[in-house]
Amino acid sequence: MQLGFDPLIHLDWKTPGAECLGLFQHYYPDIAVFTGAPFEALLDELSNEMPEVCFQALATALARHGYDLWNLDAGADDYRPVIVPTEQREAFARHWQDRAPFTPTRIEQARAATPRKSTPTKRKPLNWLPEVHDYPGPTYVHEYNYRNGWAGITEQDDEQWLCFLIDYNPWPPTEQDMLEHRTDPVDGADLQLIDADDRHSLWRRQVERGAYSADDRYIYERREGEDVQPFGPAQTQWPAFEEPCVVVDGQVFERQRLYEPEHLTRIWRITADSSQVIFEHSDELSILPIGPRRLLFMQDHGTQCWIWHLDAPHEAVAAKPMPAGGGKLRAATAYLGGDEILLFSESTRQNVEHSGYQETVLLAWRFNFMTGARTQALLDGFGSELRQDTRLLVTQPKQVITLRTFHGRLHVGRGHGDWWVWNYQTHTFGSHTLAWFWNQATHEVLKLSTRDIRRIKPHIRYLPTQDRYLAFETAFVARLPVFAQMVEAKGVDVLAFE
């Protein structure tokens, strides 16, 4: 193709590498760098990198084929890259000379890394997604619509919203239309799954939409097969609650956050025939089932917690103070058995490359809420690797450092045996943790990152009925290899709880 000097691509600084490379492939289809195996390798390497990192790698690859990569800098946080044959380098620079607001800048090639001494191995790389089930359309499974291997999914069909219950317990998964046999005028967008097992499912249904969210009203429904029955006392409607709710022994526990006349969190207990507020506190609260007939109410931004019994007289008894405030991490607290929970907090440390930068690190705590006994472990490496340019002015020498920091969300779920899976979700560029698998008995940990599973950022959940871990993505769900194969491929580290 005949290459011109005008920019064909305009990128924002937040454009991820996969989208950036896709635009280059679209506008420069005849350049060998953007076809076949070389392009697939670039996608594997750069799919989650920022444009600047992509440009340096592309400049290196293009140079091998006789091309330069330029950027027309307009002094803003965007890019207008142009590919030019090397022999036209001077002509391109003259063409754009003194043509405000653009300044032509040739992208320097990435510095060659020190070659590592390779160790011969006969072990074949592991296929991390050996079995894939493609969805018919985008399917969003998240912590608020997934329960015990079932997910309540809504999707728009013309002017109506549909609702499907997807059962992930068999492989491949199956789905059921939740509106197919209903004769009442319910819209799929009004239904939200809050609990499910192999016998029935429990739903929260919106029945009124007010001018403000505080005016919205909801009811509960219990479904067995095609039979749908109201759940809760008759003629009762409830306000909007915080997500997620907790269902224990057929009883629903919801959190209502109030801001007027003062900040207050109410915990509601809703059964088939009753509804009442059972606890109130000025701070935000999280609810955790802690074994048979007990709940733990935890303060999100403090250290207080209370044990509440499902059996009469239903009193909330203060437990030992937790070792640290959790904030957004409080929702990731897990019950380990007996009187012990696993909880998380954040700490900071200085970056080793630049004393002016700090990193956020995650701490895991094993805590006995009856005795107060506690141990903690530093989760070094759980998070993101971010490239940070330390210059304050563009005229200063460029220094890029790597920040290894926790900057996202943590979700903890039960795994097989003594194992748990800790998922990490983030929108940062660069490589980052996908999930750690942690054994509460041995403290072994298997670490999975974006360097292992390329281009996608799945949420990993364990399905006891299959005894397999599943990777949930928007376009598909996949089964990971059996756990023994994962351990053989990655090995395990050991966390030190002290």
N, C-alpha and C positions, 0 to 999 in steps of 0.2 A: 504494500500500500504506500501511497505518497504521503509522507508526513509533513504537515504544515507547522508553522511556528505559533499558531494561536492555541490557547488552552482549551481542551475538550472536557476537562474534569475540574470540578470545583468542590472542595472538601472542607467540612468543618473539622476543628481539632479533635472533636469527640467521636469522629467516624471510626468504628472498629475496623481492624485489619481485613476481616473477611469481606466486608462491604467495599472497602478501599480497593482490594485486589480484584473484586468482581467488576468494578468500574474500569480498571485498566484492561481487563480481559475483553470487556465489551467494546471499548474504543480503540484498542490496539490488537485485534484478533490475529493479525498475521505475524506478530513477533513471537518467536519460539518460546520465550520465557513464559508466555501466558497460555501455553498448551501442554497437554499430556502430563507425564510424571513430574517434570520440573515445577509446573504450576501447582500440582497437588502437594508437593513438598513445601512450597512457599505457603500454601494455605495452612498446612499443619503447623508450620513454624510461627506464622504471623497473624492467625485469625483473630486473636484477642489483643493485638498490639495497637498502639496509637500510630497515626499516620507518619510521624517523624521516624519511628523505628522501621516502619514498612519501607519508607523511602530509602533509607540507608541500605537495607538488604536488597531492594530492587536495583539501586544504583550499582551494586556489586554484580548482581546477576546480569543486568543489561550491558555492563561493560564487556562481559565475555562475548557478547554478540555484536559489539560495535556501536553501542548507543550510550548517550548521556541522559541523565534525568535532571531536569531543571524545575525550579519553582519560581513563579512570578509572585514575589512578595509584595503585598499591598499594605503591610504594616499592621495587619489585624490577625486574629486567631483563626485564619483559614488558609487554604492552600490551593494553588492553581498549577498542578504539575504538568509538565510537557516532556515528552520523549523526543529526542533529537539525535540523528546519526552523528557519530563522533566527528566525522569530517566537516560537519556543518556547525561545529561548536562556536567558532568565531562569528559566523554569519548570524547565528541566533542571538549572540550577545549584542552585536551591532544593531540588529532589528529592534531590540527592546531597550536600547540605550536611550536614556533621557525621555522615556515615555511614561510620564507620571500617570497614575500613582504606583506603577509596577517597577520593581527592581529585580532583574533576572539573577537568580542565585543557583549555581550548579550544586547539586546534592553530592556530598562526598561519600565515597564508598565506606561501608562498615569496616572498622579495623579488624584485621585478621586475628582470630583467637589463637592462642597457643595450642598447637595440636596435641591432643592427648594420646598417650601410648595405648593403643588398643590391645585388649586381651582377647585372644581367640576363644570363642564359645560356640557350642553346638546347639545351645538352647534357642528355640524359635521364639520370636516375640509373641506375647499373649494377645489374642483377639478379645478385647474387653467387652464387645457387644456381639456375642456369637449368635444370638437369637433375637430378631427384631420383629415387632408387630406394628405396622404402620396404621395410623389413624386415618379415617376418611376426611378429616379436616382438623384445624387447630384445636387442640384439647388441653385445657389448662387445669392441671391437678396441683393443688396446693394444700397447706396445712389446715385451711378453713373448710375445705369440701371433701377431704379424704378421711375415712374412718375404717380401721381394721381390715383393709383390703378392698374397700368399696369407695367409689367417688361419685358425687352428684355433679353432673356437668350440664351447663346450660349453653345453648347456641341459638343464634338468631336465624329464623327462616322467614324471609319477607318481613311482614309486620308483626309476626308472632315469635315469642321465645319458646324453644323446646327444652325439655329436661330429660336427661338420660342417667340411669344408674349403671355405672360400669363396675363389673365384678372382676377384680384382678386375681382372685384366688385360684381359678383355673388358668392354664396356659394353652392357647392364647386367651386373653380376657374376653368376656362377653358383656353385652349391654342390653338394657331394657328401657323402653320408652315409658316414662312416668306419666305421660298425658294420654296415652293411646286409649285406655278404657275409662277415662274420667268423663263424666257428663256435666260437671260443674264448670263455670267459666274461669278456670285457673290458668295463669300464664306461667310458663316455665321459669321466667326470671324471678318469680315470687317464691320459689322453692329453694331451700338450702338444706342439704343433708347434715345432720348433727350426730347420728349414730347408726350403725348397721351391724347385723350379723347374718348368719345363714337362715334365720327364721323371719326376721322383720327389719324394717328400717324406720328411723324417726326423723321427722322433718320440721323445720321452722318455716312457716308460710307468712308472707306479708299480705295483709288484708286491707290496709289503709295507707295511702301516701299523702302526707300532709305537706303544707307549704314549707315546713322545716323538718329536718330529720327527727327532731324531738317529738313531732306530731305523728310519726309513722307508728303503725300498730301491727302486731304479729300474733299468730296462734300456732299451736303445735298439732302435728298429725302423725299417727302411727299407721304404718302400712304393712300388711301381710299378704303376699301375693298381689291380687288385684283389689283387695279390700282395704279401704282407707277410712280410718276412724279418728275423731278428734282425740287429742291427748291434753289432759289438764282439766280443771274445773270448768263446767259449762258456762258459756256466755262470757268468758274471760278473755281479754286481749292484753298483750304485754307491750311495753315500749321497746325501743332498740337496745340491744345489749352489746357488750364488748365481745370481740372474737379472741380465741375460740371458747365455746362452752365446754363443760365437762359433764359426761353422763356416766353414772355409777349405779349399778343395780336397778336400772329402769327409772332413776331419778335424774332430773336435769338441774344443773347448777350453773347459773348465769351471773355475770357481773354487769352492773349498771353504774356508769360514771356520771356524776352530777357536778355541775359547776356553779349553780345558783340555788340558794343564796350563798352557799359556801361549797368548797370542794369536798366531795364525799363519794365513796365507793360502796355500793350495796351488793351483797351476795344474796341471790334468790334461790330458793329450793322449790322446784315444780315437780309434782308427782301427777299420777293419773287423776287424782281428785282433790288436790290441794295446791296452794301457791302462797308463799310467804317469804319475807325478808328475814334471813337468819343471822346476818352479820353486817356491820357497818364500820368503816374506817376512813379517815381523811385522806390517806394516800391511795395510790393505785395498788391493786392486789392481783395476785395470781393464785390459781387453785391447782393443787396436785393430789391425786389419789395416792394414799400411802398404805396399801394393803387392805385387807377386808374391813369394810365398814368405817374407814377413817379417811378424812381429808386434811390437807395442810393448807392453810391460808397464809400466803407469804406477802410481805410488804415489798413492793418493787424497788422503791428508792430508799430503803432503810434495811434494818436487820431483824425486825420483829416478825414472828410467825406464831400461828395458833393451830392447835389440833382440834378438829371438830368431828364428833362421832355421829354416824348415821342413826345409831340407836338412841332412844330416850335416855337422859333428858335433853339431848342435842345441845350440849354446852360447848363453847369454844374455850379451850384451856391454853394458856400461854406456854409455848415451848421455849427452849434455849435460843438466845439470839443467834442468828446466822452470822458467819464470819465476815461477810462483806455484802454491801448493797449490790444489786444486780442490774437495775434499770431494765433495758430492753432484753438483757440476757436472762432475766428471771424466768421467762417463759420456756427456757431450755432446761430447767431443772428436771431431774429424773429421780425416780424412786428405785433404790438399789436393793431393798429388802430389809426386814427387821425395822429398825428405827433410823436407817441411814439414807441420806439423799446425796445426789451429785449436783453441784451447782457451780456457776461460773462467774467470774468478775474480770475486770480489766486492770492492767497496770501499765506503766510506761518505762522505757529505757532509752538511753542515748544511742543514736546511730553511730556505728563504728567508723564510718567514713567521714562524717561531718559532725562536729560537736554542737552545731546549731540546730540539729534536727532530732526529734524524738520519734520513737516507734511505740505503737500500742501493742501490748502482748496480752494473751489470754491466760488466765489462771483457772485451773479446775480444782474444786474442793470436794473432798469426801467429808460429810458432816453428819454427826449423830444428833438429832434434834431433841433427844431426851437427856443425854449426858453432856452435850456440848463438845465432845471430842471431835477433832478435825485434823486433816492433813491436806496439803496442797501440792500441785504439780504445775510447773511452768510449761505451757504448750508452745515451745519454740518451733516456729515454722508453720503454725496453724494460722493461715491468713493469706495475704497478698504480697507479691514482690513488685514494688512500684519504682519506676525510674523517675527521678526528681532532678531537674536542672536547678542548681543552686544559685545561678546568676540573678542579681537584682537588676542589672542593666545589660543590654545586648552587647555593649562595648567591652564588657568584662570577659576574661577567658572562660570558656565553657567547661563546667564541671558537672557531670551527671553522676549521681549516687544512687544506690539501691536501698529503698526502705522496705524492710520486712515487717509488715504491720498487719494487725487485725482491723479490717475496715469493711464490715458487712454484717450479716445476720447468721446466727447459729441455730440449728434445729437438731434436737437429739431424739433418736428413736430406738426402740428395742431391736436387737439383732437375734442371732441364733445362740442358744446356750447362754454363756456368760458375756457374750459380745453385745456391744452397742454401736450404733452408727451415728457419727456427728457430721452433719452436713453443713457446708459453708456456702452462703450465697452472697455475691458481691457484684458490683458494676464496675470494678476497677479494671484498668488495662493490665497487660502482662500476665505472667503465670500466677496461679493461685491454687490453694487447696480446693479440692472437690469434696472429699470426705475422709475422715479418719474412722477406722474400725477399732474400738477399744474393748479390751477384756477386763472386766471388773475384778476377776479373781487373780490374774497374773500381771495385770497392767501392761500387757503387750499391746502394741498399736500398729496397725497396717495403714500406711498413708497413701492416699490416692489423690493425684493432682491433675491439672490441665495438661501436664506433660505426658500423662498416661493416656487419657481420653481426650483427643484433640477436637477442636472446633465446636464442641458442644459443652454445656454445663448442666448435666442432668442432676436431678434430686434422687437420692438413692434410698430405697425403703426395703425392708425385709418382709417377705411373705411366708409365714410359717407353713401354710398349706402346701407350698412348693419347696420349702427349705432352700429358697434362693433369694438373692438380692436383685431387685429390679431397678433399672435406671429410667426415670420418668423425664421425657422431653415433650415439647409442644407438639411435634409431628409424629412421635412414636414412643413406644415403651419397649425396653429391651431387657433381656435377662443377662446379668453378669455371669462370668464363669463360676463354677462351683468354688466354694471358699478356699479349699485346699490348693487349687490351681492359682488363686490370687496370692496366697501366702508364698507359694513356691516362686512366683514371678517377682514379687516385690520384697519378700522378707518382712520381718517385723522389728520394731524398736521396742524399748521398754521405758515407760514413764516412771519417774521417781516421785512418788508421793511422800512428802516429808512433813 
